[in-house]
Each structure stands twice: as C-alpha cells, then as structure tokens.
Amino acid sequence: MWEFRKGLWLASLVVLLVTGAVSLLISRSFSNRVDRLTSFSRRVAEGDFRPIDADRSGDALEAFGGVPE
C-alpha cells in the first residue's frame, strides 16, 4: 500500500508542476499582450496615433491589438 501511495504522491506532484508551468506561460502571454495594449493606449492619449504591430494569435485580443488587414 505504501508504494501505491508514494507513486500517487509523485504523480500528483508532477501533474501539479506541469500545470503550474503551463499556467505561468499562458498568463505571461496574456500579461504581455495587455501591457502592449496599455502602452498603445497611453500613446494614443498623448496624441501618437501610430499603430502597433498586429498580434496574429487569433483570439479576442487580436481585434484590439493592431491594424486590421
């Protein structure tokens, strides 16, 4: 029984670490995109209307992130 519990704890730890790493990568991706949009908004508020490079990820944030094609 102890070997089974040990294996279960180890598998749980591995799953926790992998999901934590994937969550970190996804949240950083969104955070970077939101930072770009914030910077763009500040530039527009200051009168600089140059577009930013479009982010071609295909999600809802793409509509706000750059020049439409």
N, C-alpha and C positions, 0 to 999 in steps of 0.2 A: 504494500500500500504506500510505503514511504517513497519508493521510486516513482510511482504514478503521480503523487503529489509534487514531487521535485520536478518532474517533467512538465506538469501542468503550470507550475510557477514559472519555469523557464520559458515556456511557450507564451504565457501571458506577458512576461517582461519583454520578450522580443516583439510581440504584437504592439504593446504599448510604445516601445521605442520607434518602431516603424511608422505607426500612425502619428506619433508626435512629430517626427521629422517631416512627413508629408504635409501635415497641418501647418508647420512652420513655413515650408516652401510656398504653399498656397497663400497664406496670409501675407507673406512678404511680397508676393506678386501683386496682390490687390493693394497693399500699402504703397508700393512704389508707383502704381498707376494713379492712386488717389493723390499722392504727393505731386505727380506731374500735372494733374488737373488743378490742384490748388495753386501751383506755381503759374500755370496758364491764366487762371482766374485773376490772380494778383496783377499779372502783366496787363491783362485787358482792363482792369480797373485803373491802371496807371496810363492807359491810352495806347498801349502797344498791342496792335491787333494782328500781329504776325501769327499764322497758325503753327501748331506744334505738329511734329511728325505723327502720323496716324499709327495707332497700335492695332495690328491685324490679328487680334485674338479671337474675334467673332462673338464676343459676348455683349451684354447690355452696355458696358462702359465704353465700348468702341464707338458708339454713336456720339459720345461727348468728347472723345479724345483727339480729334483731328479733322482734317479736311475731307469732306465727302468726295467720293470718286464720281 
